[in-house]
Structures are given as structure tokens and as C-alpha cells.
Amino acid sequence: MARILIIFLLISVITHGTFAQCNQNTARGFMRRALYEFTTDLVVRINQETESHFVASGLSSWTLLSAMSFGAGYETLSELQRVLRLHPHKCFNNKFFEILQNSANNDTTIMERSSTVYVNDKLAVHDKFKNSVEGAGLCEVKNINLDDVTQAAAIINDYVREATHEAIDEIVTAGDLDRVRMVMIDALYFRGAWKIPFPYDDTENSAFYNHLGHQIGDVNLMFVSGSFHVISLDQIRAKVLELPYGNDGRYSMLLFLPYPDVSISNVIDSLKKINLASIYLLFEEYGQQTVHVQIPRFKITSDINNLKELLMDMGLRALFDSSLADFSELTDYPLYVSNFIQKVDVEVSEEGTVAAAATEAMFEPRMMPEQFVANKPFLFMIVDKQIDVMLFTGAYSKPSIY
């Protein structure tokens, strides 16, 4: 079972026609592209800092920063709107926030998001901010005695432990909360069983290579043969395979295997040339085919402590600067963001994926089956197909026996 967990510490003229067009369908089309571009920008930077071996959630960072925008003003707000690609009309943003709350759980798939703002009980928060973020379904606002750093850390870690089904035990220490007046936490938990599981008996120890064909280690390579969507995308020079979760078709993992002599960094840098919708249109056009799939059984844990610097590189500077940050819509007390942390754990096994992040009939092929052998660095995404959103994105390049 795979497991993924994530924790994260223009003038517009509006006409009557614009209001009439503000619904979930139009909001989805605009915002899914905004979220995709933000995520790919972030992933490019994380990849450079982690030697192409990581797991992250652009969705969780984007959602938390969107909540901050409700309390921001002036340059702080302008930067958030620009980097997050928020719509100039708040109605579209709010409709998309509504869409993000509509996750679906069943016997084989669980997708849960939990977000809370912990505010020092001596800090007065404007009712407008509280009502806005809670009304949009972005997060809850709770008072806490942050002066008692030991008790506050225990409360926050208990919340994280419960939200991630005990996959992440600790996100902050008492020392992290010294002189802190507000803590924003976003936890994303995903657990999914493969629609077509990998038989345990077919998993075997195998060599793992770099993009130049040199062996760099060994992995436990899982194997399954079934009917899957697989295409070649020349725009990013990679083959793309879909491994669906459960039977309802909402969630799936996309695996991107670079062409020969192409590095995983080249693929990641090219992601903006495509989008999720175009991938699934090609899947539909070409249909499924019998594929022999081999991917490693693996676990990746990423503790991204330099997310602040990566976000600053993307253009978010004012909110981290004590002399420039403006959160006057949140409180009259002068605040700035001192740190931004994401902690993610993903585990992929024969049964499926768990992240704090049914069988199918076989048929005989008319020709040799397609081969998809991930015995070299690859990119993966866990996606919500219903709204075309990436929940988790990662790269695997450092082999180990798991």
C-alpha cells in the first residue's frame, strides 16, 4: 500500500456578464491551469535542490498561501495573486476552493485534507478574515496559547498526527515556536489501492541505472501485466503511463519515463509544455493497450525546510520580510511569515500508494505487449482526474532495496 503525507508549516472591470459566468465549471478551467503552473514552477526548484529525488505537494502549498491572501494587503497581496495566479475576481477563486473540498472516499481510496490556523490567544484576528477562510473551506481558525511553547507544540503535533493517520509524528518542536504568534498547518493524506495490484511473487531484485545507462544501485522491481493507458510525449521526451487507483476512476498515478539519454531534470523542466488535460485527451484518443509494467517498490520522505527560499525565488518576498509584510486584513498586529515548511512521505508497494499523500480481465494481444520498465530515474504524479489537479509530485533517482 502506498502512503503519501504532506504537512506545511491590475484593475479589473466587472460586468454583469462576468458574474453570470462565475460558476464551478468556468472556475475549474481557469484555476486548474493556475495550480498546474504554480506546481511546475515549484517542482522545478525542488528538483534542483534535491538531486531529482523528492516528493512534494504543490496543492498543499498553493492552498495555504491562498488562505494567507485573505489576510494580506498591498504588495504582499499583489505578490500572492501574481505567483499563485489567482483570478482578479474573487468569485472564481471561491468557486475553485469549493471544488477542492469535494474529495471522494471509498473502500479502496481515501483522500483527506485538513487545514488549521493556530493563533496566539492574545492576538485579535479580524472576523472578516476568519469568516472568509472558513467560509471558503480553506481552513479553521483556532486560538492557542503560543507563549507556552511546550504545550503548543504538543497540540500542533497531535493535530498533525491525527490528520495524517499517524504517518507523521512531529512537525514542530517547542524551539520552533519561540516568539511565534501564528502557525498555519495544511495536512494532505492519500491512500489508494491499485485497480490492478502487482503480484508479490513477481517482485524481484533488479539493477537500477542512471539516464546514461550506468548502474547506480539495486531495487525491488514490481511487475504487472494489464490493460493501461500509455503514450509517448515528444514535447517532454518521455513515455507516460497511467496506473489507476480503485474502481471509480477518479485518482491515478502518472509515471513519466524519460526517453533514452534524456535526464529526469530535462523532463521536469519541460512540464509547462503540456498539461494534465492534454495527457488524458491523448489517453482517450489512443485507448488502452496491454502493457508489461515494472516499477520499483519505494518509499520517499521529503522534509523541505528551504521552501521559504524557493518561494522567494518564485516572487514571494514581501510576506517573508518583517519590514514589508502586510497582513492588515488578518490582524492589526504586525506579522510576517518567518518560515514555510513542507513534510511529505510517500510509499509505493504492490497493493497501492499511501501518502500522508479490483482486478481486470486480461486479453491476448495481437502483437508484442508494450514495455514500461522504470529501472532508471522517473517522475511520478498522483492526480485527481475529476478536477485535473496534481495532489503529489515526485521524482525517484536514488535506488534502494525497499
N, C-alpha and C positions, 0 to 999 in steps of 0.2 A: 504494500500500500504506500503510495507516495504522499508525502506530507509537506505542505508549504505554509510558512508562517511569516507574518511581517508586522513589525511594530515601528512606529515613527514618533521618536521624540520630535482727443477725438471728441469731438462734439457730435452728438447723434440727433438727427431729427426723426421723431417717431410719429408715424401717421396711423390712422385708424387701421389701415391695411396691415401694418406691422403687428399690431396687437392681435388682429384676426389670424395671422399666420403663426402666432406663438402657441404651439402645441407640442406634444411629446414627439411626434413624427419629424417636424421641422427641427426641433431642438436636437434630436438624435443625430441627424445628418451633419449639423454644424459642429456639435461638441465632440463627436467621436473622432473627427479629424483633429480637433484641437488636442484631445487627450493623446492621440497617436503621435502627433508631432512633439508634444512635451515629453512623452515617454522615450521616444527615439533619441531626442536631444540628451536626455539624462543617461540613457543606456550607453551612448557613445562615450560619455565622460567616465562612467563607472567602469566600462570595459578597459579604458586606457589606464585606470588606476589599479586594476585587479589582475592584469595579465590574462584577460579573457576567461576568468573562472569566477563566476558570481551568480547570485540570484537576487532580484530586486523587484519592487512593485512601483511603477510609475503612478498607477492608480491611487495607491495609498498616499504618496507624497502630494499628488495633484489635489486630492480631496482635502487633505489637511491644510494645504496652502489656500485652497478655495474658501475654507472656513475662516482663515485669517483675513481674507479680503473683506469680509463683512464688517470687520472692526478697523480697517485701515483707511487712511486718508492721504490726500495729496500724492507725493512722489512714491510713497510706499504702495498705495493702491494702484497707481499707474503702472509700476513695475510688475505687480502681481497680475494685473489684467493683460499686460503685454506678454509675459513669459508663459502664463497659463492659457493664453489665447481665449480668455473669457469673452462672451458676447457683450457688446456695448449695451444691450437691452437685458436687464436682469431677469426678465420673464423666461428667456431661453435658458439661462443658467439654472434657474429654479426648476424648470421642467426636466432638465437633464439630471439634476440632483434627485428628482423623484424617480427617474428611470433607474438610477443606481441602487435605489433601495429595494427594487423588485427582484431580489435573488430568489432562486428556487431550490429547495432541498428535497431529496427523495431517499430511498433506501440505499442508493449507490453513490450519491453525490451530496456533499454539504458545502455551501458557500456562505460564510458569515462575515459581516463587517461590524465592528464596534468602535465607536469614537467618543472620547470624553475630554472636556477641557476642565482641568483642575485649577481652581482659582483660590489664592490665599483668602481666608475668610475676613481679612481686614481690608481687602481690595474691593471697592464698589464697581460692579460691572453694569454697564448701561442695559436697561431692559430691552432696548431695541436690538442690540447685538444678540442677547440671549434668545429672544423670540425669533430672530431671523435664522440663526444657525439651527435651532431646534425645529423651527417650522419647516426648514428646507430638508430636514432629516440628516444633516451633516454630522451633528454631534450633540451630546448633552453637556450642560454646564453645571459643575458641582463645586461647592465650597469645601475647602480643606485647610487645616492649619499647617501651612508650609513652613512656619517657624520651627515646628517640631519635626526636624528633617528625618529622624529615625522612624517615627510613626507614619509620616507622609510617604516615605519610600516603601514602607510595608503595605500601605493602602494601594499605592500605584502598582506595585509588583503583584499583589493579589489580584487586582483587576486584569492585568496582563496575563497572568497565569490562567485565569478562568476564561478570558476571551480567546486564548489560543489553545484551549483544551490541554493545558499544562505542557505544551511543547516548548514554550519559552518561560523560563523560571524567573528571570530577573532582567529588567530593562534599565533601572536606575539604582544607584546607591545613595546613601544619606549624603555623602560628599558632593554628589551631582546637584543636590537641591539647595546648596548654600547660597543664600541671597536671591533665590528664585521666587518669583511672585506668581507665575502661571506655568502650567505644564499641559501640553496638548498631546494626546495619545491617539493613534489610529492603529487598530489591530485588524488584520485580514486573515481569515482562516479558510483553507480549502482542503477538502478530502474527496478524492474521486477514484472509483474503481473503473478499470479499463472495460470498454464494451467487449473487447476480445482479450482476455488475460494472456499473459506469457506463461506457458507451461514451465513449472520449476525444473522439471527433468531436462529441459532443453538449454538451461543456462550453463555456460561453460567459461572457463578461464581463457582469455584471449589477449593477444597483443593489441596495444593502442599506439597510434602513430601521430606525428605532427603533420602539418599540411605539406611538408616536403617529402613525406614517406619514411621518415626515420622513426624507429620505435622509441617511445619515451616512457613506456610502462606497460602494466597489465591491468585488465578489468574483468569483472564478471559480465560477460556479454549475454543478454537475454535474447531469445528467439521466438518469433511467432510468424505464422503464415496466414494471411487472411485477405479479405477484400477491403482495400483502403483507397483514399484519395492520395495521389502523389503526382506532382508536376515539377517541371524544370523551369526556373525563372532566370532568364538570361540577364534581366536588369540588375539582379544582385548576385548573379553567378552562383546559384545554389539550387539544390533539389529540395523540395518542400513536401513533407509527409504529414498527414493528419492522423492522430490516434485519438478516437473519440472516447469520452467517459460516459458510462451508464447507457441507458436506452432512450432518453428523451432528446438527445442530440444537441443540448444547449452548450455543454462545455467540451472542450477538446484541447489536446496538446499539439502544437505545431512544432515540428523539428526541421531545422534548416541545415542541410549538409553541404558545405562548400564544394564547388567543382574542384577537380584535381589542380594542385598548385595554387589554389586560392586560400588565403588565410581567413579565419573567422572574423578578424578585425575588418577586413575588406567587406565582408558580408554585412556586418553591423553598420559600418559607415554608409552603406548603400540603402539602408532600410527606408529612407524617405522617398525613394523612387517608387515605392509600392505602398499599398495599404491592405488592411485585412479584408475589406470588401472585395478588392480585386482578386485576392487569392481565392476566396470562396466562389467567386464567379467562375474562375478558371476550373476549380474543382467540379463545379456543376457542369461546365461545358464538356470536360473530358471524361467525367464519370469515374467510377471506381474500377480498380483492377486488382488482380491477385499480386500481392507483394510479399516477399520474404524480408521480414524486418529483424534487424539486430541492433539493439541499443544497450549501453551499459546500465547495470543496476548501480545507482549512485545516490549520494547524499551530499548536499552543499549547504553550508551555513555561512551567511554573509553578515558581518557586523560593520555597517557602513558608517564609520564615525566622522568621515570628512564630507558628508553630504552638504554641510553648510558651504564649504569651499566650492563644491561642484555647482550648487545653485547660484552662488555669487558669480561664477563664470558664465552662467546662463543669463545673467542680467538682474538677479535679485540681490541688490546691495543695500538699499535703504533699510529694509526690515532688520538687518543684522548690525546696523550702525546705531550706537546709542545716541548719537547727535542728530541723526536724520530720521530715525524710525518714527512713524506717526500712526498710533493706534487709538486716536482720539474718539473713534466711533465705538471703541470697546470699553474704554475707561478714561477718566481724567488723569489717572496716574501715569507718568511717563514709563513706557515699556519698550523693550526691543527684544528680538529673538537672539538668545545667546548661543544656542546650538540646535542642530537638527540631525537626528539620528534615525537610522532605519536598521532593524534587525530582522533577518529573513532566514528561514530554514526550509529546505525542500528535500524530499526523499522520494525517489522513484524506484519502484520494485515491480515484481511480476504481477502483483494484484492491481497496482494503480499508482496514484500520486496522492500524497498528503502534504499540504502546505499550510503552515500557520502563518501555508499557502494553499453481461449476458452473452452468450455465445452466438455466433453467426454461422449459418450453413456455408459450407465450402463447396466450390465447384472446380472442376478440372479446367485448367487454362488451355487455350488453343496454341499458346506459344510459351517459351520460357518465361517464368514469372519475373516481374521487376524486382531488383535487389536494392535494399536500402540498408546499408551497413555503416552504422555510426561508430566506427573504430578509429576515429580521428576527431579533432575539435568540432563541436557543433553548437548551434544556437537553439534555444527552445522557448516557447511561449505557451502559457496556459491562458486560454481565451474564453470569453463569454460570447458565443456566436449570436445570441439573440440581440445583443446591442453592439456587437463589433468592438469589444473592448478587451485589451490585454490586462489580465489580472496580475500575472507574474511574467517576468522575462529573465532569462539567464543564459549563461554560456558555460560549457564544460570543456576544459582543456588540460586539466591536471589529473591524470588517471590514478586510481587507487582501487584495491580489492575491497568491495563492499558487499 
